[in-house]
Amino acid sequence: MTKIDDVARLAGVSTATVSRALRGLPTVSAATRRRVLAAAEQLQYAVSPSASRLAGGRTATVAVVVPRITRWFFGTVVEAVEETLHQRGYDLLLYNLGGREHTRQRVLRTASLHKRVDAVMLVGTPLGPAELTFLAALGLPGVTVSSGSRVPGWPCVRIDDLAAARTATRHLLDLGHRRIAHISGDPHELTFTAHRERRRGYQEALRSAGIVPDPSLDVESQFTTDGGNQATVELLARGEPPTAIFAASDELAMGALRALRGAGLRVPQDVSVIGIDDHDLSGVLGLSTVAQPAAEQGRLAAHILLDPLGGRALLPLPAGGPAPRDAGTDPHVTPVILPTRLVVRDSTAPPRAD
């Protein structure tokens, strides 16, 4: 059986060069690639993915860590990342924390990643000092997506959660609403940070309109449809219902729609509802939202990682976003913040005139 060493000897190159050439990486010259391909064809060499990877001292695998893969945002990001990596010959090793603190510690404080991956991507995953120390010790390229912990030396791709929340709340204020409730995320679930910024944006928008935020109109829950339903039921039980609800995610907003209709309240005639995301079902439900480019965040983060792994292509230009940068010359300091946009549908309207 022909081995990669045989191809290397015939082509007059190293086994690492054979591996890179057969994987199509841009670090191999055209002339060398032709010589390697000719040798492989002459020897009828069948490429073994694992052998070619090990020959280059790499696994051709990227670890992607997410808090909960079942959430729309995380699933959308991971799908885009996997597609981008696959196009360049890399595999994705998914670590789904399932919202469990001990799982995060097991993955990020032990040797789970050592020699198994070439790079790490954290999607909305907050870290403690011990995890940050471990990641630094690994010495691997990495990138973070969405709100979470900033890892020194790693790029970050995200939206401006504060601005997105201000946009959503400002929309309700512009319609004439003043009694605006807020459904937020659970502060104890892996200490997420996105919901904190969105709450702050909501409060800032109210204050800029001369409205003091009312704690009784602010309810916390998990970022799920059931969580939004339960939070809205609790909100309605507190007394006079709001004329509008800003939910920190579309999934929370969908739960709010269910609870409001279950209580006999009409949307938007009695209560307006807006979320953040532009979930795949938001258009079907007529839900107003602040759309974020979830898939684009995943694709862009994957492109950033691919540079230190072999390529040096310019980052793609997101529609309406920042100008592309050379990932090799600007690898880690300034976050890449992608734009959001207000999408007005049937769930928001001016408050009812009594």
Protein Blocks (a to p, Z undefined) as FASTA:
>chain_A
ZZfklmmmmnopafklmmmmmnopakbcfklmmmmmmmmmmnopacdfklmmmmnopahi
acdddfblkbmklmmmmmmmmmmmmmnopacddddeklpaklmmmmmmmcklgokafbdc
dehiacdfklmmmmmmnopacddedjddddehiacddddfklmmmmmmmmmmmnopabdc
dddddfkggpiaklmmmmmmmmmmmmmnopacdfklpccddddfklmmmmmmmmmmnopa
dfbdcdfbfklmmmmmmmmmmnopacfklpccddehjpaklmmnopacddddfklmmmmm
mmmmmmmnopacdcdddehiacdddfklmmmlpccdddddddddfkbccdddZZ
